[in-house]
Amino acid sequence: MQTRIWSKTREVVISDTGPTVLIGERINPTGKKKLQAALLQGNLDLVRTEAIEQVAAGADILDVNVGVTGVDEVALLPEAVRAVMEVTDVPLCIDSGNPRALEAALKVYEGRALVNSVTAEDSSLQDVLSLIKEHGAAVIGLTMDEKGIPQNPARRIELAHKILDRAGSMGLGREDVVIDCLNMPAAASPDTSATLISALTRARAELGVNMTLGASNISFGLPERSLLNGVFLAIAVHLGVNCPVVDVAKVRHYVLAADALLGRDQYMRRFIKDFRRRQKEAQIQQP
C-alpha cells in the first residue's frame, strides 16, 4: 500500500515496507502563544522559521495549520502554504477543519498534498472528499463522527470502514486515505492506551491502509513527555503507524531506532548516519 505525496521537486512515499515517514507538527498554533500572536498579525516569519528548522531536523512532510480564533483561515492558510513553499521543498500536509480554507490552500499548492482531515460525519465526507477528488490529493481519515471519538476500538474501525467506503464510491483509492485511529492522553483513563493499541491492531489486519497518529497527545499532562512520546512511537510503528505527526527534533531518533530493529532500515544505515550527526552536534556544543 503506497500513498504518494509530492512537492514540485520532491516525492515522499508512505508505505508498509519503507521507512517511517515523519510529518512535522510544529506549524500549528495550538498551545503556541508566539505563533498565535504572529498569525493574528498576519506575520508568517515564524511559520517560515519552523519550516526550515523541522526539515533540518529530518521532517519528511510538514503539517501547516493556521487555526486561531480571529484569523481568516480562508485567506491566511494559502498564504502560509506559499510561505512554506518559499523556504523548503518537502511536501505539505494542509491542515484545517474548514473546507473553504482547504480549497483555497489546495488551489495554490504546487504538488500533491496530504489533507488533514476528513471525519466520518456525512457533511465532512461530502465536502472534503469532493475536494480531494477535484484536486487529486490524499487525505487523513479521522475515526470519529458527530458523536465524537468512540471509546470502543471496534467502533473506530467501523468509522474507518465508512470513510474508506465513501472514498471508494467517489472514485478514490484506498491508497488515497491515511487512517488515524486517534491518540488520546494516556493520563485521562487507564483504558486509553489499550483502546488505541486494539484499534491499531485491528486496522492493520482488517484495512491494510497506511496509518498516522498525533503522537504527542499520548503524554499530555505528564512529566518526561519526550521519553513517553518516543517509547509510544516505537510501539505505534510496530503496530503499523507509518507516518506519525511528531515534533521531529525530539523523537526522530526513537523512530529511526524502531525502523532499524524492525527491518525497515537496510543495514541500519539511517540509524547510524543519524547517530553520527548527533555526535558531531554534541561535540560542537561542548565548551
Phi and psi in degrees as GROMACS dihedral restraints (atoms count N, CA, C in turn):
[ dihedral_restraints ]
;  ai    aj    ak    al  type     phi  dphi    fc
    3     4     5     6     1  -120.8    20    10
    4     5     6     7     1   125.7    20    10
    6     7     8     9     1  -109.4    20    10
    7     8     9    10     1   118.5    20    10
    9    10    11    12     1  -104.6    20    10
   10    11    12    13     1   127.7    20    10
   12    13    14    15     1  -125.2    20    10
   13    14    15    16     1   139.2    20    10
   15    16    17    18     1  -148.0    20    10
   16    17    18    19     1   157.0    20    10
   18    19    20    21     1  -103.9    20    10
   19    20    21    22     1  -165.4    20    10
   21    22    23    24     1   -62.3    20    10
   22    23    24    25     1   -32.0    20    10
   24    25    26    27     1  -127.8    20    10
   25    26    27    28     1    -4.2    20    10
   27    28    29    30     1  -138.4    20    10
   28    29    30    31     1   135.1    20    10
   30    31    32    33     1  -112.3    20    10
   31    32    33    34     1   140.1    20    10
   33    34    35    36     1  -120.1    20    10
   34    35    36    37     1   131.4    20    10
   36    37    38    39     1  -110.5    20    10
   37    38    39    40     1   119.8    20    10
   39    40    41    42     1   -94.3    20    10
   40    41    42    43     1   122.6    20    10
   42    43    44    45     1  -150.5    20    10
   43    44    45    46     1   169.1    20    10
   45    46    47    48     1   -88.0    20    10
   46    47    48    49     1     1.0    20    10
   48    49    50    51     1  -119.4    20    10
   49    50    51    52     1   -23.1    20    10
   51    52    53    54     1   -85.6    20    10
   52    53    54    55     1  -177.6    20    10
   54    55    56    57     1   -65.4    20    10
   55    56    57    58     1   154.3    20    10
   57    58    59    60     1   -64.0    20    10
   58    59    60    61     1   131.4    20    10
   60    61    62    63     1   -91.6    20    10
   61    62    63    64     1   131.9    20    10
   63    64    65    66     1  -105.5    20    10
   64    65    66    67     1   123.2    20    10
   66    67    68    69     1   -99.4    20    10
   67    68    69    70     1   116.0    20    10
   69    70    71    72     1   -71.3    20    10
   70    71    72    73     1   130.2    20    10
   72    73    74    75     1   -96.5    20    10
   73    74    75    76     1    -6.7    20    10
   75    76    77    78     1   -78.5    20    10
   76    77    78    79     1   -14.7    20    10
   78    79    80    81     1   -87.5    20    10
   79    80    81    82     1    68.4    20    10
   81    82    83    84     1  -151.9    20    10
   82    83    84    85     1   119.7    20    10
   84    85    86    87     1   -75.2    20    10
   85    86    87    88     1    -6.2    20    10
   87    88    89    90     1   -58.7    20    10
   88    89    90    91     1   117.8    20    10
   90    91    92    93     1    75.6    20    10
   91    92    93    94     1     8.6    20    10
   93    94    95    96     1  -119.8    20    10
   94    95    96    97     1    96.5    20    10
   96    97    98    99     1   -64.0    20    10
   97    98    99   100     1   -39.5    20    10
   99   100   101   102     1   -64.1    20    10
  100   101   102   103     1   -42.9    20    10
  102   103   104   105     1   -68.3    20    10
  103   104   105   106     1   -39.3    20    10
  105   106   107   108     1   -58.1    20    10
  106   107   108   109     1   -47.9    20    10
  108   109   110   111     1   -63.1    20    10
  109   110   111   112     1   -41.0    20    10
  111   112   113   114     1   -64.5    20    10
  112   113   114   115     1   -42.8    20    10
  114   115   116   117     1   -66.4    20    10
  115   116   117   118     1   -38.1    20    10
  117   118   119   120     1   -62.7    20    10
  118   119   120   121     1   -27.8    20    10
  120   121   122   123     1   -88.8    20    10
  121   122   123   124     1    -3.3    20    10
  123   124   125   126     1    74.3    20    10
  124   125   126   127     1    17.7    20    10
  126   127   128   129     1   -93.2    20    10
  127   128   129   130     1   119.2    20    10
  129   130   131   132     1  -105.7    20    10
  130   131   132   133     1    12.9    20    10
  132   133   134   135     1   -61.2    20    10
  133   134   135   136     1   -41.6    20    10
  135   136   137   138     1   -68.4    20    10
  136   137   138   139     1   -33.7    20    10
  138   139   140   141     1   -60.3    20    10
  139   140   141   142     1   -45.6    20    10
  141   142   143   144     1   -62.7    20    10
  142   143   144   145     1   -43.2    20    10
  144   145   146   147     1   -62.0    20    10
  145   146   147   148     1   -45.6    20    10
  147   148   149   150     1   -62.1    20    10
  148   149   150   151     1   -38.6    20    10
  150   151   152   153     1   -61.7    20    10
  151   152   153   154     1   -49.2    20    10
  153   154   155   156     1   -61.4    20    10
  154   155   156   157     1   -46.1    20    10
  156   157   158   159     1   -67.4    20    10
  157   158   159   160     1   -37.6    20    10
  159   160   161   162     1   -68.8    20    10
  160   161   162   163     1   -39.3    20    10
  162   163   164   165     1   -65.6    20    10
  163   164   165   166     1   -40.6    20    10
  165   166   167   168     1   -61.5    20    10
  166   167   168   169     1   -32.0    20    10
  168   169   170   171     1   -80.3    20    10
  169   170   171   172     1   -10.2    20    10
  171   172   173   174     1   115.1    20    10
  172   173   174   175     1    13.6    20    10
  174   175   176   177     1   -66.6    20    10
  175   176   177   178     1   136.0    20    10
  177   178   179   180     1   -92.0    20    10
  178   179   180   181     1   -31.6    20    10
  180   181   182   183     1  -137.9    20    10
  181   182   183   184     1   147.2    20    10
  183   184   185   186     1  -114.8    20    10
  184   185   186   187     1   127.0    20    10
  186   187   188   189     1   -79.5    20    10
  187   188   189   190     1   134.9    20    10
  189   190   191   192     1  -124.3    20    10
  190   191   192   193     1   114.3    20    10
  192   193   194   195     1  -135.7    20    10
  193   194   195   196     1   131.1    20    10
  195   196   197   198     1  -123.5    20    10
  196   197   198   199     1    25.6    20    10
  198   199   200   201     1   -74.8    20    10
  199   200   201   202     1    90.7    20    10
  201   202   203   204     1  -125.2    20    10
  202   203   204   205     1   138.7    20    10
  204   205   206   207     1   -58.1    20    10
  205   206   207   208     1   127.4    20    10
  207   208   209   210     1   101.1    20    10
  208   209   210   211     1    -9.7    20    10
  210   211   212   213     1   -95.5    20    10
  211   212   213   214     1   140.5    20    10
  213   214   215   216     1   -85.3    20    10
  214   215   216   217     1    94.0    20    10
  216   217   218   219     1   -61.8    20    10
  217   218   219   220     1   -34.7    20    10
  219   220   221   222     1   -61.1    20    10
  220   221   222   223     1   -35.2    20    10
  222   223   224   225     1   -86.0    20    10
  223   224   225   226     1   -39.8    20    10
  225   226   227   228     1   -84.0    20    10
  226   227   228   229     1   -33.5    20    10
  228   229   230   231     1   -61.0    20    10
  229   230   231   232     1   -46.6    20    10
  231   232   233   234     1   -63.3    20    10
  232   233   234   235     1   -31.9    20    10
  234   235   236   237     1   -67.1    20    10
  235   236   237   238     1   -39.2    20    10
  237   238   239   240     1   -65.8    20    10
  238   239   240   241     1   -39.8    20    10
  240   241   242   243     1   -60.9    20    10
  241   242   243   244     1   -44.7    20    10
  243   244   245   246     1   -61.0    20    10
  244   245   246   247     1   -42.1    20    10
  246   247   248   249     1   -61.6    20    10
  247   248   249   250     1   -42.3    20    10
  249   250   251   252     1   -68.3    20    10
  250   251   252   253     1   -39.4    20    10
  252   253   254   255     1   -64.6    20    10
  253   254   255   256     1   -24.9    20    10
  255   256   257   258     1   -67.9    20    10
  256   257   258   259     1   -31.1    20    10
  258   259   260   261     1  -112.8    20    10
  259   260   261   262     1    -7.1    20    10
  261   262   263   264     1  -152.3    20    10
  262   263   264   265     1   159.3    20    10
  264   265   266   267     1  -111.6    20    10
  265   266   267   268     1    11.3    20    10
  267   268   269   270     1   -75.2    20    10
  268   269   270   271     1   151.1    20    10
  270   271   272   273     1   -63.8    20    10
  271   272   273   274     1   160.0    20    10
  273   274   275   276     1  -116.9    20    10
  274   275   276   277     1   150.1    20    10
  276   277   278   279     1  -109.3    20    10
  277   278   279   280     1   108.5    20    10
  279   280   281   282     1   -87.6    20    10
  280   281   282   283     1   120.9    20    10
  282   283   284   285     1  -120.6    20    10
  283   284   285   286     1   110.4    20    10
  285   286   287   288     1  -164.0    20    10
  286   287   288   289     1   149.3    20    10
  288   289   290   291     1   -91.5    20    10
  289   290   291   292     1     3.5    20    10
  291   292   293   294     1  -104.2    20    10
  292   293   294   295     1   109.0    20    10
  294   295   296   297     1   -58.4    20    10
  295   296   297   298     1   -32.6    20    10
  297   298   299   300     1   -68.1    20    10
  298   299   300   301     1   -37.4    20    10
  300   301   302   303     1   -67.8    20    10
  301   302   303   304     1   -41.0    20    10
  303   304   305   306     1   -59.7    20    10
  304   305   306   307     1   -44.6    20    10
  306   307   308   309     1   -61.2    20    10
  307   308   309   310     1   -44.5    20    10
  309   310   311   312     1   -62.7    20    10
  310   311   312   313     1   -39.7    20    10
  312   313   314   315     1   -71.8    20    10
  313   314   315   316     1   -39.7    20    10
  315   316   317   318     1   -63.4    20    10
  316   317   318   319     1   -31.6    20    10
  318   319   320   321     1   -66.3    20    10
  319   320   321   322     1   -29.4    20    10
  321   322   323   324     1   -99.4    20    10
  322   323   324   325     1   -12.5    20    10
  324   325   326   327     1   -72.6    20    10
  325   326   327   328     1   134.6    20    10
  327   328   329   330     1  -103.7    20    10
  328   329   330   331     1    88.6    20    10
  330   331   332   333     1   148.9    20    10
  331   332   333   334     1  -159.4    20    10
  333   334   335   336     1  -112.2    20    10
  334   335   336   337     1   112.4    20    10
  336   337   338   339     1   -89.5    20    10
  337   338   339   340     1   158.6    20    10
  339   340   341   342     1   -99.7    20    10
  340   341   342   343     1   129.6    20    10
  342   343   344   345     1  -103.1    20    10
  343   344   345   346     1   134.3    20    10
  345   346   347   348     1  -120.2    20    10
  346   347   348   349     1    91.8    20    10
  348   349   350   351     1  -171.7    20    10
  349   350   351   352     1  -178.9    20    10
  351   352   353   354     1  -121.1    20    10
  352   353   354   355     1   146.5    20    10
  354   355   356   357     1  -110.1    20    10
  355   356   357   358     1  -180.0    20    10
  357   358   359   360     1   -84.9    20    10
  358   359   360   361     1     3.7    20    10
  360   361   362   363     1   -66.0    20    10
  361   362   363   364     1   140.2    20    10
  363   364   365   366     1   -59.7    20    10
  364   365   366   367     1   -40.2    20    10
  366   367   368   369     1   -65.6    20    10
  367   368   369   370     1   -40.5    20    10
  369   370   371   372     1   -65.4    20    10
  370   371   372   373     1   -44.7    20    10
  372   373   374   375     1   -58.1    20    10
  373   374   375   376     1   -44.0    20    10
  375   376   377   378     1   -67.9    20    10
  376   377   378   379     1   -50.4    20    10
  378   379   380   381     1   -69.8    20    10
  379   380   381   382     1   -47.6    20    10
  381   382   383   384     1   -77.3    20    10
  382   383   384   385     1   -44.5    20    10
  384   385   386   387     1   -65.0    20    10
  385   386   387   388     1   -29.6    20    10
  387   388   389   390     1   -63.0    20    10
  388   389   390   391     1   -40.7    20    10
  390   391   392   393     1   -66.2    20    10
  391   392   393   394     1   -40.8    20    10
  393   394   395   396     1   -60.5    20    10
  394   395   396   397     1   -45.2    20    10
  396   397   398   399     1   -63.8    20    10
  397   398   399   400     1   -45.7    20    10
  399   400   401   402     1   -63.7    20    10
  400   401   402   403     1   -40.2    20    10
  402   403   404   405     1  -100.6    20    10
  403   404   405   406     1     3.2    20    10
  405   406   407   408     1    65.1    20    10
  406   407   408   409     1    33.2    20    10
  408   409   410   411     1   -94.6    20    10
  409   410   411   412     1   179.2    20    10
  411   412   413   414     1  -114.2    20    10
  412   413   414   415     1   165.6    20    10
  414   415   416   417     1  -143.8    20    10
  415   416   417   418     1   147.0    20    10
  417   418   419   420     1   -88.9    20    10
  418   419   420   421     1   127.8    20    10
  420   421   422   423     1  -103.4    20    10
  421   422   423   424     1   114.7    20    10
  423   424   425   426     1   -85.7    20    10
  424   425   426   427     1   130.8    20    10
  426   427   428   429     1   -82.9    20    10
  427   428   429   430     1    66.9    20    10
  429   430   431   432     1  -148.2    20    10
  430   431   432   433     1   161.7    20    10
  432   433   434   435     1  -138.3    20    10
  433   434   435   436     1  -159.8    20    10
  435   436   437   438     1   -64.6    20    10
  436   437   438   439     1   -15.9    20    10
  438   439   440   441     1   -89.8    20    10
  439   440   441   442     1    -2.2    20    10
  441   442   443   444     1   101.2    20    10
  442   443   444   445     1  -156.2    20    10
  444   445   446   447     1   -91.7    20    10
  445   446   447   448     1   119.5    20    10
  447   448   449   450     1   -65.1    20    10
  448   449   450   451     1   142.4    20    10
  450   451   452   453     1   -83.4    20    10
  451   452   453   454     1   -14.6    20    10
  453   454   455   456     1   -94.3    20    10
  454   455   456   457     1   122.4    20    10
  456   457   458   459     1   -60.6    20    10
  457   458   459   460     1   -32.8    20    10
  459   460   461   462     1   -62.6    20    10
  460   461   462   463     1   -36.9    20    10
  462   463   464   465     1   -69.1    20    10
  463   464   465   466     1   -36.1    20    10
  465   466   467   468     1   -61.3    20    10
  466   467   468   469     1   -39.2    20    10
  468   469   470   471     1   -68.3    20    10
  469   470   471   472     1   -38.0    20    10
  471   472   473   474     1   -58.2    20    10
  472   473   474   475     1   -43.2    20    10
  474   475   476   477     1   -68.9    20    10
  475   476   477   478     1   -35.3    20    10
  477   478   479   480     1   -62.1    20    10
  478   479   480   481     1   -43.5    20    10
  480   481   482   483     1   -59.2    20    10
  481   482   483   484     1   -42.2    20    10
  483   484   485   486     1   -60.9    20    10
  484   485   486   487     1   -44.7    20    10
  486   487   488   489     1   -62.3    20    10
  487   488   489   490     1   -46.7    20    10
  489   490   491   492     1   -65.7    20    10
  490   491   492   493     1   -39.4    20    10
  492   493   494   495     1   -65.0    20    10
  493   494   495   496     1   -43.3    20    10
  495   496   497   498     1   -66.1    20    10
  496   497   498   499     1   -40.6    20    10
  498   499   500   501     1   -60.2    20    10
  499   500   501   502     1   -43.5    20    10
  501   502   503   504     1   -62.4    20    10
  502   503   504   505     1   -38.2    20    10
  504   505   506   507     1   -67.7    20    10
  505   506   507   508     1   -18.6    20    10
  507   508   509   510     1  -100.2    20    10
  508   509   510   511     1    10.0    20    10
  510   511   512   513     1    88.3    20    10
  511   512   513   514     1    13.0    20    10
  513   514   515   516     1   -94.9    20    10
  514   515   516   517     1   146.5    20    10
  516   517   518   519     1   -87.1    20    10
  517   518   519   520     1   163.0    20    10
  519   520   521   522     1   -64.1    20    10
  520   521   522   523     1   -26.5    20    10
  522   523   524   525     1   -70.0    20    10
  523   524   525   526     1   -14.7    20    10
  525   526   527   528     1   -84.5    20    10
  526   527   528   529     1    -6.5    20    10
  528   529   530   531     1  -121.1    20    10
  529   530   531   532     1   124.4    20    10
  531   532   533   534     1  -106.0    20    10
  532   533   534   535     1   121.1    20    10
  534   535   536   537     1   -88.6    20    10
  535   536   537   538     1   138.2    20    10
  537   538   539   540     1  -117.9    20    10
  538   539   540   541     1   111.2    20    10
  540   541   542   543     1   -80.9    20    10
  541   542   543   544     1     1.8    20    10
  543   544   545   546     1    71.1    20    10
  544   545   546   547     1   109.2    20    10
  546   547   548   549     1   -91.5    20    10
  547   548   549   550     1   128.6    20    10
  549   550   551   552     1  -118.0    20    10
  550   551   552   553     1   159.6    20    10
  552   553   554   555     1   -58.1    20    10
  553   554   555   556     1   127.8    20    10
  555   556   557   558     1   -64.8    20    10
  556   557   558   559     1   -28.1    20    10
  558   559   560   561     1   -72.9    20    10
  559   560   561   562     1   -13.5    20    10
  561   562   563   564     1   -72.4    20    10
  562   563   564   565     1   -31.6    20    10
  564   565   566   567     1  -159.9    20    10
  565   566   567   568     1   144.6    20    10
  567   568   569   570     1   -65.7    20    10
  568   569   570   571     1   -16.5    20    10
  570   571   572   573     1   -94.0    20    10
  571   572   573   574     1    -6.1    20    10
  573   574   575   576     1   -56.9    20    10
  574   575   576   577     1   -53.9    20    10
  576   577   578   579     1   -66.0    20    10
  577   578   579   580     1   -40.8    20    10
  579   580   581   582     1   -63.6    20    10
  580   581   582   583     1   -38.5    20    10
  582   583   584   585     1   -62.9    20    10
  583   584   585   586     1   -45.9    20    10
  585   586   587   588     1   -65.0    20    10
  586   587   588   589     1   -44.6    20    10
  588   589   590   591     1   -60.7    20    10
  589   590   591   592     1   -40.9    20    10
  591   592   593   594     1   -63.1    20    10
  592   593   594   595     1   -43.0    20    10
  594   595   596   597     1   -64.2    20    10
  595   596   597   598     1   -42.9    20    10
  597   598   599   600     1   -63.8    20    10
  598   599   600   601     1   -42.1    20    10
  600   601   602   603     1   -62.2    20    10
  601   602   603   604     1   -43.8    20    10
  603   604   605   606     1   -69.9    20    10
  604   605   606   607     1   -38.6    20    10
  606   607   608   609     1   -62.1    20    10
  607   608   609   610     1   -42.8    20    10
  609   610   611   612     1   -63.7    20    10
  610   611   612   613     1   -42.6    20    10
  612   613   614   615     1   -73.9    20    10
  613   614   615   616     1   -40.4    20    10
  615   616   617   618     1   -92.5    20    10
  616   617   618   619     1   -32.4    20    10
  618   619   620   621     1  -101.8    20    10
  619   620   621   622     1   -36.6    20    10
  621   622   623   624     1    64.2    20    10
  622   623   624   625     1    27.6    20    10
  624   625   626   627     1  -106.3    20    10
  625   626   627   628     1   168.3    20    10
  627   628   629   630     1   -71.9    20    10
  628   629   630   631     1   150.8    20    10
  630   631   632   633     1  -134.7    20    10
  631   632   633   634     1   146.6    20    10
  633   634   635   636     1  -127.9    20    10
  634   635   636   637     1   170.1    20    10
  636   637   638   639     1  -157.3    20    10
  637   638   639   640     1   148.6    20    10
  639   640   641   642     1   -81.9    20    10
  640   641   642   643     1    96.1    20    10
  642   643   644   645     1   -65.2    20    10
  643   644   645   646     1   -38.2    20    10
  645   646   647   648     1   -72.0    20    10
  646   647   648   649     1   -11.9    20    10
  648   649   650   651     1   -59.7    20    10
  649   650   651   652     1   -31.7    20    10
  651   652   653   654     1   -59.7    20    10
  652   653   654   655     1   -31.0    20    10
  654   655   656   657     1  -102.3    20    10
  655   656   657   658     1     6.9    20    10
  657   658   659   660     1   -56.6    20    10
  658   659   660   661     1   129.7    20    10
  660   661   662   663     1    83.1    20    10
  661   662   663   664     1     4.6    20    10
  663   664   665   666     1  -115.9    20    10
  664   665   666   667     1   157.0    20    10
  666   667   668   669     1   -76.2    20    10
  667   668   669   670     1   170.4    20    10
  669   670   671   672     1    53.5    20    10
  670   671   672   673     1    47.6    20    10
  672   673   674   675     1   -61.8    20    10
  673   674   675   676     1   -42.9    20    10
  675   676   677   678     1   -62.3    20    10
  676   677   678   679     1   -38.4    20    10
  678   679   680   681     1   -63.6    20    10
  679   680   681   682     1   -49.8    20    10
  681   682   683   684     1   -61.8    20    10
  682   683   684   685     1   -43.1    20    10
  684   685   686   687     1   -61.8    20    10
  685   686   687   688     1   -42.3    20    10
  687   688   689   690     1   -66.2    20    10
  688   689   690   691     1   -44.5    20    10
  690   691   692   693     1   -65.7    20    10
  691   692   693   694     1   -42.9    20    10
  693   694   695   696     1   -60.8    20    10
  694   695   696   697     1   -40.4    20    10
  696   697   698   699     1   -60.9    20    10
  697   698   699   700     1   -41.0    20    10
  699   700   701   702     1   -60.3    20    10
  700   701   702   703     1   -41.2    20    10
  702   703   704   705     1   -64.3    20    10
  703   704   705   706     1   -45.9    20    10
  705   706   707   708     1   -63.5    20    10
  706   707   708   709     1   -40.7    20    10
  708   709   710   711     1   -62.0    20    10
  709   710   711   712     1   -42.8    20    10
  711   712   713   714     1   -59.9    20    10
  712   713   714   715     1   -33.8    20    10
  714   715   716   717     1   -85.5    20    10
  715   716   717   718     1    -1.9    20    10
  717   718   719   720     1   116.1    20    10
  718   719   720   721     1    -0.4    20    10
  720   721   722   723     1   -74.7    20    10
  721   722   723   724     1   115.3    20    10
  723   724   725   726     1  -118.7    20    10
  724   725   726   727     1     6.4    20    10
  726   727   728   729     1  -151.1    20    10
  727   728   729   730     1    65.7    20    10
  729   730   731   732     1   -69.3    20    10
  730   731   732   733     1   154.6    20    10
  732   733   734   735     1   -95.8    20    10
  733   734   735   736     1   118.8    20    10
  735   736   737   738     1  -143.3    20    10
  736   737   738   739     1   165.3    20    10
  738   739   740   741     1   -86.6    20    10
  739   740   741   742     1    96.1    20    10
  741   742   743   744     1   -57.7    20    10
  742   743   744   745     1   -44.6    20    10
  744   745   746   747     1   -59.6    20    10
  745   746   747   748     1   -29.3    20    10
  747   748   749   750     1   -89.4    20    10
  748   749   750   751     1   -24.6    20    10
  750   751   752   753     1  -128.7    20    10
  751   752   753   754     1    -0.6    20    10
  753   754   755   756     1   -57.8    20    10
  754   755   756   757     1   -38.9    20    10
  756   757   758   759     1   -63.8    20    10
  757   758   759   760     1   -31.3    20    10
  759   760   761   762     1   -66.5    20    10
  760   761   762   763     1   -42.9    20    10
  762   763   764   765     1   -66.8    20    10
  763   764   765   766     1   -42.2    20    10
  765   766   767   768     1   -62.0    20    10
  766   767   768   769     1   -38.5    20    10
  768   769   770   771     1   -64.7    20    10
  769   770   771   772     1   -42.9    20    10
  771   772   773   774     1   -62.3    20    10
  772   773   774   775     1   -45.8    20    10
  774   775   776   777     1   -59.4    20    10
  775   776   777   778     1   -42.8    20    10
  777   778   779   780     1   -61.5    20    10
  778   779   780   781     1   -44.1    20    10
  780   781   782   783     1   -76.7    20    10
  781   782   783   784     1   -21.4    20    10
  783   784   785   786     1   -94.5    20    10
  784   785   786   787     1     6.7    20    10
  786   787   788   789     1    77.8    20    10
  787   788   789   790     1    22.1    20    10
  789   790   791   792     1  -102.0    20    10
  790   791   792   793     1    12.1    20    10
  792   793   794   795     1  -140.7    20    10
  793   794   795   796     1    95.6    20    10
  795   796   797   798     1   -58.0    20    10
  796   797   798   799     1   126.0    20    10
  798   799   800   801     1    56.8    20    10
  799   800   801   802     1    18.2    20    10
  801   802   803   804     1    56.3    20    10
  802   803   804   805     1    32.9    20    10
  804   805   806   807     1   -65.4    20    10
  805   806   807   808     1   -43.9    20    10
  807   808   809   810     1   -65.6    20    10
  808   809   810   811     1   -40.0    20    10
  810   811   812   813     1   -63.2    20    10
  811   812   813   814     1   -45.6    20    10
  813   814   815   816     1   -66.9    20    10
  814   815   816   817     1   -40.9    20    10
  816   817   818   819     1   -61.0    20    10
  817   818   819   820     1   -42.7    20    10
  819   820   821   822     1   -69.1    20    10
  820   821   822   823     1   -36.6    20    10
  822   823   824   825     1   -60.1    20    10
  823   824   825   826     1   -43.8    20    10
  825   826   827   828     1   -65.8    20    10
  826   827   828   829     1   -38.1    20    10
  828   829   830   831     1   -62.4    20    10
  829   830   831   832     1   -45.1    20    10
  831   832   833   834     1   -67.1    20    10
  832   833   834   835     1   -33.2    20    10
  834   835   836   837     1   -61.9    20    10
  835   836   837   838     1   -45.9    20    10
  837   838   839   840     1   -62.9    20    10
  838   839   840   841     1   -42.9    20    10
  840   841   842   843     1   -62.6    20    10
  841   842   843   844     1   -39.7    20    10
  843   844   845   846     1   -66.1    20    10
  844   845   846   847     1   -37.3    20    10
  846   847   848   849     1   -66.6    20    10
  847   848   849   850     1   -39.5    20    10
  849   850   851   852     1   -65.0    20    10
  850   851   852   853     1   -36.4    20    10
  852   853   854   855     1   -77.7    20    10
  853   854   855   856     1   -15.1    20    10
  855   856   857   858     1   -69.6    20    10
  856   857   858   859     1   140.9    20    10
